[in-house]
C-alpha cells in the first residue's frame, strides 16, 4: 500500500519512492506541488494542472494549462472559461488573444465572448446566447421578446421520431406548437412554418429592415407588398397567387385590387387552359393543345385574335391540307385575306382571299405568291425563271402575264416583259399569244417583239427599236441606216438630226407620209436617185374647178436682208407680213401673235406659172401683129 499522510504540520510518505519526483508541502502557506509542477495547489485552494494558478480572487478554480479554467464565482455559479480568470474584481486576459466563457447561473445557461485583448488587461464580455429557465433560447439578447402576451422566444431544436414520418430539425414554441421545421417526410423535402394564436395560424412574413415585403397566409395565398391578400374575386395590390373561391382555378394577379391583371389555370388533367384576365374578364387564353386566343376563350387555330367579338387575325396550319397560314381582317360576312406558307407548291408563300366569307381556305391561285426562288407573282403562279433571276409577274388575262425581271442569264439587265419568261437558256411563251420585251442593258434601251407562239415553246425575238447610250434612236435597225441597212435613226444634236434608209431597195419608197383626218395630205418619197416632196392634189378631192385669174406677181416684194440670229445675208427672200397682203395662201400664221410667221415658197409656184402663161400669150399676140 502506498499513501501520503499529513497531520497539519508534517507530510509523510508510506511506500513511495521519491527518486525523480518531488512532493512538497508547506504547512505555513498551505500550498502543494506534486511532480515538479504537474499539480499545484495555492493557498486559496485553487488548483493548477501543469500551471501555477493565476491570482484568482474569491473564486475557487481548477486551471488547466495556460488557457482553460473550471471554477465557481462567489459560490453561486459554475463557469468554464478560455483565456480568462477572475482577480476578485475583474475578468482578466491570461494571454493576448480572444476570450470566451460558459456559465450556469440561476437556472440559466449563459454564453459569453470577447474580442482579442492584451494579457493582464481587464475583459469586457458580451452575453451572446442564453438558454433560460423556461427553455427559451435567446441569441443576441438577454430578454425574452413577447407580443400580445404570447411568447415568441421559447425555442427548441430536436430530431423527430425515427419512424420516417418526419426526419429533420424542428423549432417549437410552448405546447409543442411548431414555429419552423426543416426535414424529409419520406417523399419530399419540406419546410414548415406556423404559429397558432387564439384566432388561428398566423401568416409567414418576409421583412426587409422592419418593413414587410412578402407573406404566405395559412390558406396558401402568396402576396407581395400586401399584408391582407384575399381570394380571386378581390385582388391584391401587386402580386397574388392562390385558388379562386370555387377551387376550380389557380390565379396569379398583377395590378391594383379590383382591376388587376390575372393569370389562372382551370380544368382537369390534360384539359386545362391558361387564362390572362383583367378583373373577371379574360383577355388571352392558352389551351392545353397549344392554341392561343386573344380576345376569345375558345381559339380554333394556333393563334386567333378577336376584337369587339369579331375575328381580326388567325394564325394556323393545314389550309388546303398543306402549309401554315395567317388570316387577316376576318369577319363572318366578308372574304378574308390569307397569308400562307408552303401551300399548293412546296416552299411558296402566298397572300390571297378566302373562297368563302369568314373562311380560312383560299382558291387555287393566290393574289400574291412568292416561290422558293424569290419570284413574286401577282394573281398568277410565278414561272420557272432561271437561277439568279429575280422577277415580279402579274396577270393580264387569258393566261398571259407581265413581268419585271433582272439578273441571271440577263445579268445587269432590267426587263419588262409581256407573255414571256426566261428559263435560264431560252425565252418561253407564257401563253399562246404574241410576246414582247423591253430591257435596259449597258446604257441602252431595247424594244423586242415576237409573233404569236404556243405556250411553253421557245421565243425568237426581233429587236424593233433601240435607244443607245449616245442618245441615238434606231427604229427597225440597230446601227446607222445606210445603203445596206434599212431603218430610221433619230440622232442626238451632235449628228444628223434624222436618217432614213430603205436599205438596198432602189424602187419607189415612201419615206415619210403626212396624214390627218382627211387622209394622206403629203409625203416624201424616193425612187432611183430622186427624192420627191409631195402635196396632195388629187382631182377626187376637188370641186368647182375653173381657170385661175391672172397673177399679181408684180405686187410681191422681193427683198434682201440680214438674219438677226446669226447676221447671215440673204439676197432674195420675202417678208411674211408683206407677203400676207398679196398672197396669204403662202403664209402660215398661228393664233398666238407671239409665234413667228412662216412662208411656203412652193405655194407661189402655181401663181408664177399662171403669170408665165399670161406673159407668153401677150408675147405671142405681139409677135403676130
C-alpha positions as CSV (number, residue, x, y, z in Angstrom):
1,X,0.0,0.0,0.0
2,X,1.3,3.4,-0.9
3,X,-0.1,6.7,0.5
4,X,0.6,10.1,1.9
5,X,-0.2,11.4,5.3
6,X,-0.4,15.0,6.5
7,X,-1.1,15.8,10.2
8,X,-1.4,19.6,9.6
9,X,2.4,20.0,10.2
10,X,4.3,17.2,8.5
11,X,3.7,15.4,5.2
12,X,4.8,11.8,5.5
13,X,5.1,9.1,2.8
14,X,4.4,5.4,3.1
15,X,5.8,3.0,0.4
16,X,6.5,5.9,-2.0
17,X,9.9,6.2,-3.7
18,X,10.6,9.9,-4.3
19,X,13.5,9.5,-6.7
20,X,12.8,11.6,-9.7
21,X,9.7,13.0,-8.2
22,X,9.2,15.9,-5.8
23,X,6.3,16.2,-3.4
24,X,6.5,19.3,-1.4
25,X,4.1,20.7,1.2
26,X,4.2,23.9,3.1
27,X,2.3,24.0,6.4
28,X,2.6,27.7,6.8
29,X,1.1,28.6,3.4
30,X,-1.0,25.6,2.9
31,X,0.4,25.0,-0.7
32,X,1.1,21.8,-2.5
33,X,3.3,21.0,-5.5
34,X,3.2,17.5,-7.0
35,X,5.5,16.2,-9.7
36,X,7.5,19.3,-10.1
37,X,4.5,21.5,-11.2
38,X,2.3,18.8,-12.7
39,X,-0.2,19.7,-10.0
40,X,-0.1,22.9,-7.9
41,X,-2.5,24.0,-5.2
42,X,-2.3,27.6,-4.0
43,X,-3.1,28.9,-0.5
44,X,-6.6,29.9,-1.7
45,X,-7.5,26.4,-2.6
46,X,-7.2,26.9,-6.4
47,X,-5.7,24.0,-8.3
48,X,-3.4,24.2,-11.4
49,X,-2.7,21.3,-13.7
50,X,0.6,22.0,-15.4
51,X,0.4,25.6,-14.5
52,X,0.7,27.8,-11.4
53,X,-2.9,29.0,-10.7
54,X,-3.4,32.7,-11.5
55,X,-4.3,35.2,-8.8
56,X,-7.9,34.1,-8.6
57,X,-10.0,36.2,-6.1
58,X,-12.9,34.8,-4.2
59,X,-13.4,32.1,-6.8
60,X,-12.4,28.5,-6.4
61,X,-10.9,27.3,-9.7
62,X,-9.2,24.4,-11.5
63,X,-6.9,26.0,-14.1
64,X,-5.6,23.7,-16.9
65,X,-2.5,24.8,-18.8
66,X,-2.4,28.4,-19.9
67,X,-5.9,28.6,-21.2
68,X,-8.8,26.6,-19.7
69,X,-10.4,27.0,-16.3
70,X,-13.3,25.4,-14.4
71,X,-14.4,27.5,-11.4
72,X,-17.3,28.8,-9.3
73,X,-17.8,32.5,-8.7
74,X,-18.8,33.6,-5.2
75,X,-20.1,30.0,-4.7
76,X,-23.2,30.9,-6.9
77,X,-22.1,30.0,-10.5
78,X,-20.4,27.2,-12.3
79,X,-18.2,28.5,-15.1
80,X,-15.9,27.2,-17.8
81,X,-13.6,29.7,-19.4
82,X,-11.0,30.1,-22.1
83,X,-8.1,32.6,-21.7
84,X,-9.5,34.4,-18.6
85,X,-9.6,34.4,-14.8
86,X,-11.2,36.5,-12.1
87,X,-8.9,38.5,-9.9
88,X,-11.7,39.3,-7.4
89,X,-12.9,42.4,-9.2
90,X,-12.5,41.8,-12.9
91,X,-12.1,39.2,-15.5
92,X,-8.5,39.3,-16.8
93,X,-6.9,38.1,-20.1
94,X,-4.5,35.2,-19.5
95,X,-2.9,35.7,-22.9
96,X,-3.0,38.3,-25.7
97,X,-5.9,36.7,-27.6
98,X,-9.7,36.4,-27.7
99,X,-11.6,35.1,-24.7
100,X,-14.9,33.2,-24.0
101,X,-16.7,31.5,-21.1
102,X,-19.8,29.5,-20.3
103,X,-21.7,29.9,-17.1
104,X,-24.5,28.2,-15.3
105,X,-26.3,30.7,-13.1
106,X,-29.8,30.8,-11.5
107,X,-31.1,28.0,-13.8
108,X,-29.7,29.6,-17.0
109,X,-27.1,28.6,-19.4
110,X,-25.1,31.7,-20.4
111,X,-22.6,32.0,-23.2
112,X,-20.1,35.0,-23.4
113,X,-17.4,36.1,-25.8
114,X,-14.9,39.0,-26.0
115,X,-12.6,40.3,-28.7
116,X,-8.8,39.9,-28.6
117,X,-7.1,41.8,-25.7
118,X,-3.7,42.2,-24.0
119,X,-2.6,39.7,-21.4
120,X,-3.3,41.1,-17.9
121,X,-5.8,43.6,-19.0
122,X,-9.5,43.5,-17.8
123,X,-12.0,41.9,-20.2
124,X,-15.4,43.3,-21.2
125,X,-17.6,40.2,-22.1
126,X,-20.8,40.2,-24.2
127,X,-23.5,37.7,-23.3
128,X,-24.1,36.2,-26.8
129,X,-26.6,33.4,-26.1
130,X,-28.8,32.3,-23.2
131,X,-30.9,29.2,-22.5
132,X,-33.3,30.4,-19.8
133,X,-35.2,28.6,-17.1
134,X,-38.4,28.3,-19.3
135,X,-36.5,26.7,-22.1
136,X,-36.2,29.8,-24.3
137,X,-33.1,30.0,-26.4
138,X,-32.1,33.7,-26.7
139,X,-29.4,34.5,-29.2
140,X,-28.0,38.1,-29.3
141,X,-30.3,39.2,-26.5
142,X,-30.8,38.5,-22.7
143,X,-34.5,39.2,-22.5
144,X,-37.5,37.1,-23.8
145,X,-39.4,39.0,-26.5
146,X,-43.2,38.9,-26.3
147,X,-46.0,40.2,-28.5
148,X,-49.5,40.5,-27.1
149,X,-48.6,38.3,-24.2
150,X,-47.8,35.4,-26.4
151,X,-44.2,34.2,-26.0
152,X,-42.2,34.1,-29.3
153,X,-38.7,33.4,-27.8
154,X,-39.4,29.8,-26.5
155,X,-37.4,27.7,-29.0
156,X,-36.4,24.1,-29.0
157,X,-34.4,22.2,-31.7
158,X,-34.9,18.5,-32.0
159,X,-34.9,15.4,-34.2
160,X,-38.4,13.9,-34.6
161,X,-39.2,10.3,-34.2
162,X,-37.3,7.6,-36.1
163,X,-40.3,6.1,-37.8
164,X,-39.6,8.1,-41.0
165,X,-42.8,10.2,-40.7
166,X,-40.6,13.2,-40.4
167,X,-36.9,13.4,-40.0
168,X,-35.2,16.7,-39.6
169,X,-34.9,19.8,-37.4
170,X,-38.0,21.4,-35.8
171,X,-38.2,24.6,-33.7
172,X,-41.2,24.7,-31.4
173,X,-42.9,27.1,-29.1
174,X,-44.7,26.2,-25.9
175,X,-47.4,23.5,-26.0
176,X,-45.5,21.8,-28.9
177,X,-46.7,24.4,-31.4
178,X,-44.3,24.3,-34.4
179,X,-42.7,27.5,-35.4
180,X,-40.2,26.2,-38.0
181,X,-39.5,22.7,-39.3
182,X,-37.0,21.6,-42.0
183,X,-36.8,17.9,-42.9
184,X,-37.7,14.9,-45.0
185,X,-41.1,13.2,-44.7
186,X,-40.3,10.1,-46.8
187,X,-41.2,11.5,-50.2
188,X,-40.1,15.1,-50.3
189,X,-38.0,17.8,-48.6
190,X,-40.3,20.0,-46.5
191,X,-40.2,23.4,-44.9
192,X,-42.9,24.1,-42.3
193,X,-43.5,27.5,-40.7
194,X,-46.6,28.1,-38.4
195,X,-47.7,29.6,-35.2
196,X,-51.2,29.3,-33.8
197,X,-52.9,32.1,-31.9
198,X,-56.4,32.2,-30.5
199,X,-57.6,33.3,-33.9
200,X,-55.8,30.5,-35.9
201,X,-52.4,30.2,-37.6
202,X,-50.6,33.4,-38.3
203,X,-49.0,34.1,-41.8
204,X,-45.3,33.8,-42.6
205,X,-43.9,37.2,-43.4
206,X,-40.6,38.2,-45.1
207,X,-39.3,41.6,-44.0
208,X,-36.6,43.9,-45.3
209,X,-35.5,46.1,-42.4
210,X,-38.6,46.5,-40.3
211,X,-41.0,46.5,-43.3
212,X,-42.9,43.5,-44.6
213,X,-42.3,42.8,-48.3
214,X,-43.9,39.3,-48.8
215,X,-46.1,36.9,-46.9
216,X,-47.7,33.5,-47.1
217,X,-51.1,33.0,-45.4
218,X,-52.3,29.9,-43.7
219,X,-54.6,29.1,-46.7
220,X,-51.8,29.2,-49.2
221,X,-52.1,32.7,-50.6
222,X,-48.8,34.4,-51.5
223,X,-48.7,38.2,-51.8
224,X,-46.0,40.8,-52.3
225,X,-46.4,44.3,-50.7
226,X,-49.9,43.3,-49.5
227,X,-50.5,42.3,-45.9
228,X,-54.1,41.3,-46.4
229,X,-54.3,39.1,-49.6
230,X,-57.8,37.6,-50.3
231,X,-59.2,35.2,-52.8
232,X,-59.6,35.7,-56.6
233,X,-62.6,37.8,-56.7
234,X,-61.0,40.5,-54.6
235,X,-57.5,41.0,-56.0
236,X,-54.5,42.3,-54.1
237,X,-52.5,45.3,-55.0
238,X,-49.4,43.9,-56.6
239,X,-48.9,40.1,-56.8
240,X,-51.2,37.3,-55.7
241,X,-51.0,33.5,-56.1
242,X,-53.9,31.4,-54.9
243,X,-57.0,29.4,-55.8
244,X,-60.3,31.1,-56.6
245,X,-63.4,30.7,-54.4
246,X,-64.8,27.7,-56.3
247,X,-61.4,25.9,-56.2
248,X,-61.5,25.4,-60.0
249,X,-58.7,27.8,-61.0
250,X,-55.4,28.9,-59.7
251,X,-54.5,32.5,-60.3
252,X,-51.6,35.0,-60.4
253,X,-52.9,38.6,-60.1
254,X,-50.9,41.7,-61.1
255,X,-52.1,45.3,-60.7
256,X,-54.5,47.1,-58.3
257,X,-57.3,45.5,-56.4
258,X,-60.4,45.1,-58.4
259,X,-58.9,45.9,-61.8
260,X,-55.6,44.0,-61.8
261,X,-54.3,41.6,-64.4
262,X,-54.5,37.9,-63.5
263,X,-53.2,34.6,-64.8
264,X,-55.0,31.4,-63.9
265,X,-55.4,27.8,-64.9
266,X,-58.6,25.8,-65.0
267,X,-59.9,22.4,-65.9
268,X,-58.8,18.9,-65.1
269,X,-55.7,16.9,-66.0
270,X,-55.0,17.2,-69.8
271,X,-57.9,19.6,-70.4
272,X,-56.9,22.8,-68.6
273,X,-56.4,26.3,-70.0
274,X,-54.2,29.1,-69.0
275,X,-56.0,32.4,-69.0
276,X,-54.8,36.0,-68.7
277,X,-57.5,38.3,-67.4
278,X,-58.3,41.8,-66.2
279,X,-60.7,41.8,-63.3
280,X,-63.0,38.9,-64.2
281,X,-62.7,39.4,-68.0
282,X,-60.5,37.0,-69.8
283,X,-58.1,38.8,-72.2
284,X,-56.0,35.9,-73.5
285,X,-56.3,32.1,-73.3
286,X,-53.7,29.3,-73.9
287,X,-55.3,25.9,-74.4
288,X,-53.7,22.6,-73.5
289,X,-53.4,21.8,-77.2
290,X,-51.2,24.9,-77.7
291,X,-53.8,27.2,-79.3
292,X,-53.7,30.8,-78.1
293,X,-56.7,33.1,-78.2
294,X,-56.5,36.9,-77.7
295,X,-60.0,38.3,-77.0
296,X,-61.5,34.8,-77.2
297,X,-61.6,31.9,-74.7
298,X,-62.0,29.3,-77.5
299,X,-59.4,29.7,-80.2
300,X,-59.7,27.2,-83.1
301,X,-56.2,27.9,-84.6
302,X,-52.6,28.2,-83.3
303,X,-53.2,31.9,-82.7
304,X,-56.5,33.8,-83.1
305,X,-57.2,37.5,-82.3
306,X,-60.7,38.9,-81.7
307,X,-61.8,42.5,-81.3
308,X,-65.4,43.5,-80.5
309,X,-66.5,39.9,-80.9
310,X,-65.1,39.7,-84.4
311,X,-62.0,38.0,-85.8
312,X,-59.1,40.3,-86.6
313,X,-56.4,37.7,-87.3
314,X,-55.9,34.0,-87.3
315,X,-52.6,32.1,-87.4
316,X,-52.9,28.4,-88.2
317,X,-52.0,25.5,-90.4
318,X,-53.5,22.9,-92.7
319,X,-55.1,25.3,-95.2
320,X,-55.9,23.3,-98.3
321,X,-54.4,20.4,-96.3
322,X,-50.9,21.8,-96.8
323,X,-48.9,24.5,-95.0
324,X,-49.2,27.3,-92.5
325,X,-51.3,30.4,-92.8
326,X,-52.3,33.8,-91.3
327,X,-55.9,35.2,-91.8
328,X,-56.2,39.0,-91.6
329,X,-59.1,41.4,-91.3
330,X,-61.5,38.5,-90.8
331,X,-65.3,38.7,-90.5
332,X,-68.3,36.4,-90.8
333,X,-69.7,38.3,-93.8
334,X,-66.6,39.1,-96.0
335,X,-63.9,37.1,-97.6
336,X,-60.7,37.2,-95.5
337,X,-57.2,37.9,-96.6
338,X,-54.9,34.9,-96.0
339,X,-51.1,34.8,-95.8
340,X,-49.9,31.3,-96.3
341,X,-46.7,29.3,-96.5
342,X,-45.8,26.0,-98.3
343,X,-49.2,25.7,-99.9
344,X,-50.1,24.3,-103.4
345,X,-46.4,24.2,-104.4
346,X,-43.7,23.4,-101.8
347,X,-41.9,26.4,-100.4
348,X,-44.3,29.1,-101.7
349,X,-45.5,32.0,-99.6
350,X,-48.9,33.4,-100.7
351,X,-51.4,36.1,-99.9
352,X,-54.9,35.6,-101.1
353,X,-58.6,35.9,-100.3
354,X,-60.6,33.1,-98.9
355,X,-63.1,31.3,-101.2
356,X,-65.9,31.8,-98.7
357,X,-66.9,34.5,-96.3
358,X,-65.3,34.2,-92.9
359,X,-63.3,31.1,-94.0
360,X,-59.6,30.2,-94.0
361,X,-59.4,28.2,-97.3
362,X,-58.4,30.1,-100.5
363,X,-58.7,29.1,-104.1
364,X,-56.1,27.5,-106.3
365,X,-54.2,30.8,-107.0
366,X,-53.1,33.5,-104.6
367,X,-53.5,37.2,-105.1
368,X,-49.7,37.4,-104.4
369,X,-47.2,34.5,-104.4
370,X,-43.5,34.3,-103.5
371,X,-41.9,31.0,-104.5
372,X,-38.8,29.3,-103.2
373,X,-36.6,31.2,-105.7
374,X,-37.9,34.6,-104.6
375,X,-40.0,35.2,-107.7
376,X,-43.2,37.2,-106.9
377,X,-46.5,36.5,-108.7
378,X,-49.5,38.9,-108.5
379,X,-52.6,37.0,-109.5
380,X,-50.5,34.3,-111.2
381,X,-48.3,31.4,-110.2
382,X,-44.7,32.5,-110.8
383,X,-43.0,31.0,-113.9
384,X,-39.9,28.8,-113.7
385,X,-37.4,31.6,-114.1
386,X,-33.7,30.7,-114.4
387,X,-31.3,30.6,-111.4
388,X,-30.3,34.0,-110.2
389,X,-33.2,35.9,-111.9
390,X,-35.4,38.0,-109.6
391,X,-38.8,38.6,-111.2
392,X,-42.2,40.1,-110.5
393,X,-45.1,38.7,-112.5
394,X,-48.7,39.9,-112.9
395,X,-51.8,38.5,-114.5
396,X,-53.1,40.2,-117.7
397,X,-55.9,37.8,-118.6
398,X,-56.1,34.9,-121.0
399,X,-53.2,33.1,-119.3
400,X,-50.8,35.9,-120.2
401,X,-48.8,37.8,-117.7
402,X,-46.5,40.8,-117.5
403,X,-43.2,40.7,-115.7
404,X,-40.3,42.8,-114.4
405,X,-37.0,40.9,-114.0
406,X,-33.3,41.2,-113.5
407,X,-30.2,39.1,-113.1
408,X,-29.2,35.5,-114.1
409,X,-28.7,34.9,-117.8
410,X,-29.6,38.6,-118.4
411,X,-27.1,39.8,-115.9
412,X,-27.1,43.6,-115.1
413,X,-30.3,44.0,-117.2
414,X,-33.7,45.3,-116.2
415,X,-36.6,43.8,-118.2
416,X,-40.2,44.5,-118.6
417,X,-42.0,41.7,-120.5
418,X,-45.3,40.5,-121.7
419,X,-46.3,36.9,-122.1
420,X,-42.8,35.5,-121.6
421,X,-40.2,34.4,-119.1
422,X,-36.5,33.4,-119.3
423,X,-35.8,29.9,-118.0
424,X,-32.0,30.3,-118.0
425,X,-31.5,29.2,-121.6
426,X,-34.4,30.5,-123.7
427,X,-37.3,32.9,-123.6
428,X,-40.5,30.9,-123.3
429,X,-44.1,31.8,-124.2
430,X,-46.3,32.0,-121.0
431,X,-49.5,31.6,-123.0
432,X,-50.3,31.0,-126.7
433,X,-50.1,34.6,-127.9
434,X,-47.7,37.3,-129.1
435,X,-44.8,38.3,-126.9
436,X,-42.8,41.4,-126.3
437,X,-39.9,42.6,-124.1
438,X,-38.3,45.9,-123.2
439,X,-34.9,45.8,-121.4
440,X,-32.2,48.2,-120.3
441,X,-28.6,46.9,-120.6
442,X,-25.2,48.5,-120.8
443,X,-26.7,52.0,-121.0
444,X,-29.1,51.1,-123.8
445,X,-32.9,50.8,-124.1
446,X,-34.1,47.9,-126.3
447,X,-37.6,47.0,-127.5
448,X,-38.3,43.5,-128.9
449,X,-41.3,41.7,-130.3
450,X,-42.2,38.2,-131.3
451,X,-45.0,36.7,-133.4
452,X,-47.7,34.6,-131.8
453,X,-46.4,31.3,-130.5
454,X,-47.5,28.3,-128.5
455,X,-47.4,28.3,-124.7
456,X,-44.2,26.6,-123.4
457,X,-42.3,27.0,-126.7
458,X,-39.1,29.0,-127.2
459,X,-39.4,32.5,-128.5
460,X,-37.3,34.2,-131.3
461,X,-37.4,37.9,-130.6
462,X,-36.8,40.7,-133.1
463,X,-35.4,43.9,-131.9
464,X,-37.6,46.7,-133.4
465,X,-36.2,49.8,-131.6
466,X,-33.1,50.8,-129.7
467,X,-32.0,54.0,-127.8
468,X,-28.2,53.8,-127.3
469,X,-26.0,55.4,-124.7
470,X,-25.2,58.3,-127.1
471,X,-28.9,59.3,-127.4
472,X,-29.4,57.8,-130.9
473,X,-32.8,56.3,-131.5
474,X,-32.8,53.4,-134.0
475,X,-36.1,52.1,-135.4
476,X,-36.1,48.8,-137.2
477,X,-32.3,48.8,-137.1
478,X,-29.6,48.6,-134.5
479,X,-26.9,50.6,-136.4
480,X,-26.8,53.7,-138.6
481,X,-29.0,53.4,-141.7
482,X,-27.1,53.1,-144.9
483,X,-27.4,51.7,-148.5
484,X,-27.4,48.2,-147.0
485,X,-29.1,48.8,-143.6
486,X,-32.7,49.9,-143.7
487,X,-34.4,51.8,-140.8
488,X,-34.7,55.2,-139.2
489,X,-32.1,56.9,-136.9
490,X,-33.0,59.9,-134.8
491,X,-29.7,61.3,-133.8
492,X,-28.5,63.5,-131.0
493,X,-27.8,67.2,-131.7
494,X,-24.1,66.4,-132.4
495,X,-25.0,64.4,-135.6
496,X,-27.5,64.4,-138.4
497,X,-31.0,65.0,-137.0
498,X,-32.6,62.2,-138.8
499,X,-31.6,59.4,-141.2
500,X,-33.9,57.2,-143.2
501,X,-33.0,54.2,-145.4
502,X,-34.9,51.7,-147.4
503,X,-31.7,49.6,-147.4
504,X,-30.6,48.1,-150.7
505,X,-34.1,48.8,-152.4
506,X,-33.9,51.2,-155.4
507,X,-37.6,51.2,-156.4
508,X,-40.2,53.6,-155.2
509,X,-40.1,54.1,-151.4
510,X,-42.4,56.4,-149.3
511,X,-40.0,57.7,-146.6
512,X,-42.4,60.0,-144.8
513,X,-46.2,60.5,-145.1
514,X,-48.3,63.2,-143.6
515,X,-51.9,62.2,-142.6
516,X,-54.7,64.0,-140.9
517,X,-58.5,63.5,-140.6
518,X,-58.8,63.9,-144.3
519,X,-56.3,61.2,-145.0
520,X,-52.9,61.4,-146.8
521,X,-52.1,65.1,-147.3
522,X,-48.4,64.9,-148.3
523,X,-45.3,62.7,-148.4
524,X,-41.6,62.5,-149.0
525,X,-40.8,59.7,-151.5
526,X,-37.8,58.3,-153.3
527,X,-37.3,56.4,-156.5
528,X,-33.9,55.6,-158.0
529,X,-31.8,58.6,-157.3
530,X,-34.7,61.1,-156.9
531,X,-36.5,62.4,-153.8
532,X,-40.0,64.0,-154.1
533,X,-41.7,66.3,-151.7
534,X,-45.4,65.8,-152.4
535,X,-48.5,67.7,-151.5
536,X,-51.9,66.0,-152.0
537,X,-53.6,67.4,-155.2
538,X,-55.9,64.5,-156.4
539,X,-58.9,65.6,-158.5
540,X,-61.1,63.4,-156.4
541,X,-60.5,65.8,-153.6
542,X,-61.6,68.9,-155.6
543,X,-64.7,70.6,-157.0
544,X,-65.7,73.9,-158.8
545,X,-62.6,73.6,-160.9
546,X,-62.1,76.8,-163.2
547,X,-59.1,78.6,-164.7
548,X,-57.3,80.7,-162.2
549,X,-57.3,84.5,-162.5
550,X,-54.2,86.4,-163.6
551,X,-51.5,86.5,-161.0
552,X,-50.3,89.5,-159.0
553,X,-46.6,88.7,-159.1
554,X,-45.8,92.4,-159.6
555,X,-47.2,93.1,-156.1
556,X,-44.9,90.7,-154.4
557,X,-41.9,92.4,-152.9
558,X,-38.6,90.5,-153.2
559,X,-36.2,91.7,-150.5
560,X,-32.6,91.3,-149.4
561,X,-31.9,91.2,-145.6
562,X,-29.7,90.0,-142.7
563,X,-30.9,87.3,-140.2
564,X,-30.8,88.6,-136.7
565,X,-29.9,85.2,-135.2
566,X,-26.5,84.9,-136.9
567,X,-26.1,88.0,-139.1
568,X,-26.1,86.0,-142.3
569,X,-27.1,87.8,-145.5
570,X,-30.0,86.6,-147.8
571,X,-30.0,88.2,-151.2
572,X,-33.5,87.1,-152.3
573,X,-36.5,86.5,-150.0
574,X,-39.8,87.8,-148.7
575,X,-41.1,89.2,-145.5
576,X,-44.1,87.2,-144.3
577,X,-46.1,90.3,-143.1
578,X,-45.7,91.9,-146.6
579,X,-46.5,88.6,-148.5
580,X,-49.6,88.1,-146.3
581,X,-51.2,91.2,-148.0
582,X,-50.5,89.9,-151.5
583,X,-50.5,86.0,-151.2
584,X,-51.9,85.0,-147.8
585,X,-52.1,81.4,-149.0
586,X,-48.3,81.2,-148.9
587,X,-48.1,82.5,-145.3
588,X,-48.7,80.4,-142.1
589,X,-49.9,82.5,-139.2
590,X,-50.9,80.9,-135.9
591,X,-53.5,82.2,-133.4
592,X,-50.7,83.1,-131.0
593,X,-49.4,86.5,-132.1
594,X,-46.1,85.7,-130.4
595,X,-45.4,82.8,-132.8
596,X,-43.2,83.6,-135.8
597,X,-44.9,83.7,-139.2
598,X,-43.8,81.2,-141.9
599,X,-43.7,81.3,-145.7
600,X,-44.1,78.3,-148.0
601,X,-42.4,79.5,-151.2
602,X,-43.8,76.4,-153.1
603,X,-47.3,77.9,-152.7
604,X,-46.3,80.7,-155.1
605,X,-45.3,78.4,-157.9
606,X,-48.9,77.9,-159.3
607,X,-49.4,81.7,-159.5
608,X,-46.0,82.2,-161.1
609,X,-46.9,79.5,-163.7
610,X,-50.2,81.4,-164.4
611,X,-48.2,84.7,-164.8
612,X,-45.8,83.0,-167.2
613,X,-48.7,81.6,-169.2
614,X,-50.3,85.1,-169.4
615,X,-46.9,86.6,-170.4
616,X,-46.3,84.0,-173.1
617,X,-49.8,84.7,-174.5
618,X,-49.2,88.5,-174.7
619,X,-45.8,87.9,-176.3
620,X,-47.4,85.7,-178.9
621,X,-50.1,88.3,-179.6
622,X,-47.4,91.0,-180.1
623,X,-45.4,88.8,-182.4
624,X,-48.4,88.1,-184.6
625,X,-49.1,91.8,-185.2
